[in-house]
Amino acid sequence: MASKFVNPTRDKEPTIAEIHVGDDPSAWERLGFSINDRRCLVGTTEVVFSDGPTGIHSWVLRNSLPSQFGPIPTTFTENPVPEPSIVHPNGSVGFHHVVLMVPEFDIGKTALSNAGVQVEQGRPFGSPEKAMLRSAPKMGDIELELIGPESEDRSRNWDLWGLVIAVDDIDATSELLGDLLGQLKPAVQPHRRIATLKKEAELGVAVAFLGPKECVE
């Protein structure tokens, strides 16, 4: 008889331990990320460069109850949260949020809730004919931006596709990356600016850099 699963860390909140991507790590290194043995610690989450399709192809959750995220390969660990990374040459200090797209909002909400993540009801955004629901539950020091339609859309896939990385000086990051980074613009987050890497950066992952909160005179 199979034993019942007991999560010894159930009093701890689930966090994202690793994000596995199929990109060439040298492409990330050229963008000012520090790479060590095909791993890149950003804040307390590691980007792991492993075999698989370009972009994010799997992830590892820490202190999580078992849950399924559609076809996204998901494994679980109880390893302790590492000390935060030092600031990368491009100014990166940690992830602000990771985007999870799902074919139906409630399916994604259930998967996260089963993992032990506290998810609020989705709020609508976008045009009425393409309305989507969004919620951004905290997973440790990262927000997981859950986005999906209210009714199931089978043309949409489960997809971990977007990374927003916080930097300590968005102007310095923009100057370092030059033409590889898009124009700086106001972020959704108040008093902060954001810029997205262009396709010329040759990453399989959509990456944006988010600056710190700025003083308003």
C-alpha positions as CSV (number, residue, x, y, z in Angstrom):
1,M,0.0,0.0,0.0
2,A,1.4,3.4,-1.0
3,S,2.2,5.7,1.9
4,K,0.4,9.0,2.1
5,F,2.5,11.9,1.0
6,V,3.5,14.2,3.9
7,N,5.1,17.5,3.2
8,P,7.5,18.2,6.0
9,T,7.8,21.8,4.8
10,R,4.1,22.5,4.6
11,D,4.6,25.5,6.9
12,K,6.9,27.2,4.3
13,E,5.6,28.9,1.2
14,P,6.3,27.4,-2.2
15,T,9.0,29.1,-4.2
16,I,10.6,28.7,-7.6
17,A,14.0,27.0,-7.1
18,E,15.0,26.6,-10.7
19,I,14.0,27.6,-14.2
20,H,15.4,25.3,-16.9
21,V,16.0,26.8,-20.4
22,G,17.4,25.4,-23.6
23,D,19.4,28.5,-24.5
24,D,23.1,28.7,-25.1
25,P,24.5,30.1,-21.8
26,S,27.1,32.1,-23.7
27,A,24.2,34.2,-25.1
28,W,23.2,35.1,-21.5
29,E,26.8,35.7,-20.6
30,R,27.1,38.2,-23.4
31,L,24.2,40.1,-21.9
32,G,26.0,40.6,-18.6
33,F,24.8,37.6,-16.6
34,S,27.4,35.6,-14.4
35,I,27.3,31.9,-15.4
36,N,28.8,29.2,-13.3
37,D,28.8,25.6,-14.5
38,R,25.8,26.2,-16.8
39,R,23.9,27.8,-13.9
40,C,23.0,31.4,-13.3
41,L,21.7,32.4,-9.8
42,V,19.4,35.5,-10.1
43,G,18.3,36.5,-6.6
44,T,17.4,33.2,-5.0
45,T,16.3,31.4,-8.2
46,E,18.7,29.6,-10.6
47,V,18.4,29.6,-14.3
48,V,19.7,26.2,-15.4
49,F,20.9,25.7,-19.0
50,S,19.9,22.1,-19.9
51,D,19.0,20.1,-23.0
52,G,15.6,20.9,-24.3
53,P,13.8,23.4,-26.6
54,T,14.9,27.0,-26.5
55,G,13.1,29.1,-23.9
56,I,11.8,27.8,-20.6
57,H,11.0,24.0,-20.9
58,S,10.7,23.0,-17.2
59,W,11.0,24.2,-13.6
60,V,11.7,23.1,-10.1
61,L,9.5,24.2,-7.2
62,R,10.7,24.3,-3.6
63,N,8.6,23.5,-0.5
64,S,5.6,22.7,-2.8
65,L,2.9,20.1,-2.6
66,P,2.8,17.8,-5.7
67,S,0.8,19.4,-8.5
68,Q,0.6,19.1,-12.3
69,F,1.0,22.1,-14.6
70,G,-0.3,20.7,-17.8
71,P,2.6,19.4,-20.0
72,I,5.2,21.6,-18.2
73,P,7.7,19.2,-16.6
74,T,7.7,20.0,-12.9
75,T,9.9,18.6,-10.2
76,F,10.1,19.4,-6.5
77,T,12.8,20.0,-4.0
78,E,13.1,20.7,-0.3
79,N,16.6,22.2,-0.6
80,P,16.9,25.4,1.5
81,V,16.7,28.8,-0.1
82,P,20.2,30.0,-1.1
83,E,21.7,33.3,-0.2
84,P,20.7,35.9,-2.8
85,S,23.1,36.3,-5.7
86,I,25.5,39.2,-5.9
87,V,24.6,41.9,-8.4
88,H,25.3,40.7,-12.0
89,P,27.5,42.9,-14.4
90,N,24.2,44.0,-16.1
91,G,22.8,45.1,-12.7
92,S,20.4,42.2,-12.2
93,V,19.6,41.6,-8.5
94,G,16.6,39.2,-8.7
95,F,13.5,38.1,-10.5
96,H,10.5,40.4,-10.1
97,H,8.0,38.1,-11.8
98,V,7.7,35.1,-14.0
99,V,4.8,34.7,-16.5
100,L,2.7,31.5,-16.7
101,M,0.2,31.4,-19.5
102,V,-2.6,28.8,-19.3
103,P,-5.5,27.8,-21.6
104,E,-8.0,28.6,-18.8
105,F,-7.4,30.8,-15.8
106,D,-9.2,28.5,-13.3
107,I,-7.1,25.5,-14.4
108,G,-3.9,27.4,-13.7
109,K,-5.3,28.7,-10.4
110,T,-6.2,25.1,-9.3
111,A,-2.7,23.9,-10.2
112,L,-1.1,26.6,-8.1
113,S,-3.5,26.1,-5.2
114,N,-2.8,22.4,-5.2
115,A,0.9,23.3,-4.9
116,G,0.2,25.4,-1.8
117,V,0.3,28.8,-3.5
118,Q,-2.3,31.4,-2.3
119,V,-3.9,32.7,-5.5
120,E,-6.4,35.6,-5.6
121,Q,-9.3,35.7,-8.1
122,G,-8.3,36.9,-11.5
123,R,-8.8,40.4,-12.6
124,P,-9.8,41.1,-16.2
125,F,-7.5,43.1,-18.5
126,G,-7.2,43.7,-22.2
127,S,-9.8,44.5,-24.8
128,P,-13.4,43.2,-24.3
129,E,-13.1,40.8,-27.3
130,K,-9.8,39.4,-26.0
131,A,-10.3,39.7,-22.3
132,M,-8.0,37.8,-20.1
133,L,-7.8,37.2,-16.3
134,R,-4.7,37.9,-14.3
135,S,-3.5,37.3,-10.8
136,A,0.1,37.6,-9.4
137,P,0.5,35.4,-6.3
138,K,3.8,35.7,-4.4
139,M,6.2,32.7,-4.4
140,G,8.9,33.8,-2.0
141,D,10.6,36.9,-3.5
142,I,9.0,36.4,-6.9
143,E,5.5,37.1,-8.3
144,L,4.1,34.4,-10.6
145,E,2.0,36.3,-13.1
146,L,-0.8,33.9,-14.0
147,I,-2.6,34.8,-17.2
148,G,-5.4,33.0,-19.0
149,P,-8.9,33.4,-20.5
150,E,-12.0,32.9,-18.4
151,S,-13.2,30.1,-20.6
152,E,-10.9,27.4,-21.9
153,D,-9.2,28.2,-25.2
154,R,-7.7,25.0,-26.6
155,S,-5.6,27.0,-29.0
156,R,-3.5,28.2,-26.1
157,N,-0.9,26.2,-24.4
158,W,0.6,26.0,-20.9
159,D,3.7,28.2,-21.2
160,L,6.3,29.6,-19.0
161,W,7.5,32.3,-21.4
162,G,8.3,35.6,-19.7
163,L,10.9,36.7,-17.1
164,V,11.0,40.2,-15.6
165,I,14.3,40.8,-13.9
166,A,14.9,43.6,-11.4
167,V,18.0,45.7,-11.8
168,D,19.6,48.2,-9.5
169,D,20.1,50.9,-12.2
170,I,18.0,50.7,-15.3
171,D,19.9,53.5,-17.1
172,A,23.2,51.7,-16.6
173,T,21.6,48.4,-17.8
174,S,20.3,50.2,-20.9
175,E,23.7,51.8,-21.6
176,L,25.5,48.4,-21.2
177,L,23.2,46.5,-23.5
178,G,22.7,49.2,-26.1
179,D,20.8,48.3,-29.2
180,L,20.0,44.8,-27.8
181,L,17.5,46.5,-25.4
182,G,14.3,48.2,-26.4
183,Q,13.3,51.7,-25.3
184,L,12.8,52.5,-21.7
185,K,9.2,53.1,-20.8
186,P,7.0,53.5,-17.7
187,A,6.2,50.1,-16.1
188,V,2.9,49.0,-14.8
189,Q,4.5,49.1,-11.4
190,P,4.3,52.8,-10.2
191,H,7.4,55.0,-10.5
192,R,9.5,52.3,-12.2
193,R,10.8,52.0,-15.8
194,I,11.1,48.8,-17.9
195,A,12.7,47.7,-21.1
196,T,12.5,44.4,-23.1
197,L,15.4,42.6,-24.8
198,K,15.1,42.5,-28.6
199,K,15.2,39.4,-30.7
200,E,18.8,40.3,-31.7
201,A,19.8,39.3,-28.1
202,E,19.3,35.7,-29.4
203,L,17.5,34.4,-26.3
204,G,14.6,31.9,-26.5
205,V,13.1,33.5,-23.4
206,A,11.2,36.8,-23.4
207,V,13.2,38.9,-20.9
208,A,12.5,42.4,-19.6
209,F,14.5,44.5,-17.1
210,L,12.7,46.4,-14.4
211,G,14.3,49.4,-12.7
212,P,14.0,50.3,-9.1
213,K,11.3,52.7,-7.7
214,E,12.2,56.2,-8.5
215,C,11.6,59.4,-6.5
216,V,8.8,61.6,-7.8
217,E,9.4,65.3,-7.4
